[in-house]
Amino acid sequence: MNNPDPWYKILQSVATSLSLILIPIIIAIIANSYQSEMTQQKINSDYIGIAIGILKEEPSAKNKEIRTWAVDIINHYSEVKIGQKAQNSLIKDTTLQVGDLLFYRSSKNDPSHIAIYAGDGQIIHASYKNNGISHEDLNRSKILKQIYEYNRR
């Protein structure tokens, strides 16, 4: 074996040349893939941050669409998804509309009374003291502090 086969030398030379060319290319491809993934994770994180900033604002009729977008963004890019009940709560328009039912309580844990929103800050409800039906300003009523929740009809 003092005189190696000429094909062996050619094959060894080609393998060395290919490894000198291919190894840096493979390393570059892996590094580029890693960098792209890291960049995408940063973008996803930024989207989630923007969405959370939007959801910190109070819900209203004017921002319902953007709040829906924010919830969709979080559910798309975050590993932790927002459940349907929480989504409804985050998107819900808190602006009262005529006919909305206001559930409130006096001292108990569960709602004990219901009023109907009549518009222009007015509510209609049956009084506690058998005085019949009352019509009053919600903002001046003690009921406002006792509202438990409200629902759209």
C-alpha positions, -999 to 999 in steps of 0.1 A, spaced: 0 0 0 29 23 -5 14 35 -38 -23 44 -32 -48 41 -60 -50 73 -80 -88 72 -77 -84 72 -39 -64 104 -41 -89 120 -65 -118 110 -42 -100 123 -11 -93 156 -29 -129 160 -40 -142 151 -6 -119 176 11 -129 203 -15 -166 196 -10 -164 197 28 -145 230 26 -174 244 5 -204 227 19 -197 229 57 -197 268 57 -229 268 35 -247 244 59 -236 265 89 -248 297 71 -282 280 63 -287 269 99 -276 303 113 -300 321 89 -329 298 99 -321 304 136 -319 342 131 -352 342 111 -370 322 139 -356 346 165 -368 376 145 -402 361 140 -405 354 178 -396 391 185 -423 403 160 -449 379 176 -440 393 210 -444 429 197 -478 420 182 -489 405 216 -476 437 234 -496 459 211 -527 437 215 -524 438 253 -521 476 252 -553 478 232 -571 455 256 -561 477 286 -584 504 273 -621 504 283 -644 486 258 -667 508 238 -687 508 206 -659 527 190 -631 502 197 -649 469 194 -633 459 161 -598 467 172 -604 448 205 -616 418 184 -584 421 164 -563 422 196 -579 391 209 -574 373 176 -537 384 176 -531 371 211 -548 338 203 -528 334 171 -493 344 184 -494 334 221 -490 299 235 -516 308 261 -550 312 244 -579 334 256 -610 313 263 -644 322 247 -659 336 279 -629 359 285 -630 369 248 -667 379 251 -658 399 282 -629 417 266 -648 426 235 -681 434 251 -693 470 246 -699 485 280 -719 513 266 -755 508 278 -782 505 251 -819 510 255 -834 477 268 -803 465 285 -810 446 317 -790 458 347 -787 432 375 -777 446 408 -776 436 444 -782 453 477 -761 433 501 -761 397 489 -737 380 466 -762 372 439 -782 398 420 -814 407 438 -829 433 416 -833 441 379 -836 474 361 -841 482 324 -820 509 308 -844 534 291 -817 555 274 -803 590 282 -791 578 315 -825 567 327 -836 534 342 -869 518 350 -873 494 379 -898 482 405 -891 499 438 -882 480 469 -908 496 491 -939 486 470 -940 521 455 -947 506 420 -925 513 390 -898 539 393 -881 559 366 -849 576 376 -815 589 366 -789 561 367 -761 585 375 -779 598 406 -792 565 417 -776 544 444 -782 515 420 -752 525 399 -728 515 427 -745 481 431 -746 469 395 -735 433 394 -736 429 356 -757 437 326 -769 418 296 -781 428 262 -817 418 255 
